[in-house]
Each structure stands twice: as C-alpha cells, then as structure tokens.
C-alpha cells in the first residue's frame, strides 16, 4: 500500500465528521484490530528486551482468529 504525502489533519477530520453523520466506519474492523495487535506486539517485544513477537501470538492470547 502506498503512503501519500502528509496533508495535515483535515482529511482525518473529514472522515470523523462523515462517520458521525453516517455511522459508517471508514476503516474495516479487521484492519483496526490488526493495527492494535501490531501495537501490542511492539509493546510486548519491548517488554521482552526486543525479542520477536508475532501477531499470531497476540491474536491467540486474546482469542481472535483473523
């Protein structure tokens, strides 16, 4: 996935307002869960002194099956 230039917070605010108006989320739940799992894996790696932590391990710990 290509990452575009930083356009400030305006595009984010547009999506947030759209969500409040329509109640349709702009990001699929699966993608949101993967982002949180990535952050948790990074935190766990730090707790383990930099050891590798796989997303599958995080998913298993919380009982999530992608």
PETA-V129035 format. One record per run of one state. SS is the DSSP state (helix for helix, strand for strand, loop for the rest). FROM is the first residue (numbers start at 1). TO is the last residue. If there is no record, write none. Layout:
# PETA-V129035
SS;FROM;TO  SS;FROM;TO
This chain:
# PETA-V129035
loop;1;9  helix;10;22  loop;23;28  helix;29;47  loop;48;54  helix;55;62  loop;63;66
